[in-house]
Every structure is written in structure tokens, then in C-alpha cells.
Amino acid sequence: MKGVNNIVRTPRKGARLGNRTVVDGKIVLHVKSGKLEDYVTAEEIVEELVGVPVDHIVFQSDMKCDH
């Protein structure tokens, strides 16, 4: 999953958030801050933004992933 297409950016101004990658068969966001590196799932991002535990995310339509 390496390449420019895997860069995740904000929708409005295009600020880089990290790289899309796969860990244990799940799509995650690989983030770097200085010497620190980690990955975060979509559920973890929602939990941090909203402050409520998330069990899972339901998509309106089936997500088709070619990764």
C-alpha cells in the first residue's frame, strides 16, 4: 500500500494527516509526529473527536476496497 494515493488529507485545505495502510487486515491511518509513529483506526478517531466509545462504524453502502 505504498504510494501517493495512500496519503490521507483533510477535505478542505489538503493538510496531510498520514498514510492509509493495513494492519491485521484492517485499514488504518499511519501517523508520524517527530520521532513518534503510530496507527489509528477509524473507530479510534471518532472516539477521540466525539468522546464516546465506538463499537463499529456502519457504512451506508458496501465499502469496496482494492488495497
C-alpha positions as CSV (number, residue, x, y, z in Angstrom):
1,M,0.0,0.0,0.0
2,K,2.8,2.4,-0.6
3,G,2.4,5.4,-2.9
4,V,0.9,8.9,-3.3
5,N,-2.6,7.5,-3.5
6,N,-2.4,6.3,0.1
7,I,-1.8,9.8,1.6
8,V,-4.8,10.9,3.6
9,R,-5.5,14.7,3.6
10,T,-8.2,16.9,5.1
11,P,-11.0,17.6,2.7
12,R,-10.9,21.4,2.9
13,K,-7.3,22.5,2.7
14,G,-5.5,19.3,2.0
15,A,-3.4,19.2,5.2
16,R,-1.7,15.8,5.4
17,L,-3.0,13.5,8.2
18,G,-0.9,10.4,7.5
19,N,-0.8,7.4,5.2
20,R,-3.5,4.7,4.7
21,T,-2.2,1.3,5.4
22,V,-3.4,-2.2,6.5
23,V,-2.7,-3.7,10.0
24,D,-4.1,-7.1,10.9
25,G,-6.4,-6.9,7.8
26,K,-7.9,-3.6,8.8
27,I,-7.4,-0.3,7.1
28,V,-5.8,2.2,9.5
29,L,-4.1,5.6,9.4
30,H,-0.3,5.6,10.0
31,V,0.7,8.8,11.6
32,K,4.1,10.4,12.5
33,S,4.9,13.2,14.9
34,G,8.7,13.8,15.1
35,K,10.2,10.5,16.1
36,L,6.9,9.0,17.2
37,E,5.0,6.7,14.9
38,D,1.6,5.0,15.5
39,Y,-1.5,3.9,13.7
40,V,-5.1,4.7,14.5
41,T,-8.4,3.1,13.4
42,A,-11.4,5.0,12.1
43,E,-13.3,4.0,15.3
44,E,-10.5,5.4,17.5
45,I,-10.6,8.7,15.5
46,V,-14.3,9.0,16.1
47,E,-13.9,8.2,19.8
48,E,-11.3,10.9,20.2
49,L,-13.4,13.5,18.3
50,V,-16.8,12.7,20.0
51,G,-15.6,11.4,23.4
52,V,-17.9,8.4,23.3
53,P,-16.8,4.7,22.8
54,V,-17.5,3.3,19.3
55,D,-18.1,-0.4,18.8
56,H,-18.1,-0.2,15.0
57,I,-18.9,2.0,12.0
58,V,-21.7,1.1,9.6
59,F,-21.3,2.4,6.1
60,Q,-24.3,3.4,4.0
61,S,-23.2,1.2,1.2
62,D,-20.7,-1.7,1.0
63,M,-17.2,-0.4,1.0
64,K,-15.2,-1.7,-1.9
65,C,-11.5,-1.8,-1.2
66,D,-8.9,-2.6,-3.8
67,H,-6.0,-2.5,-1.4
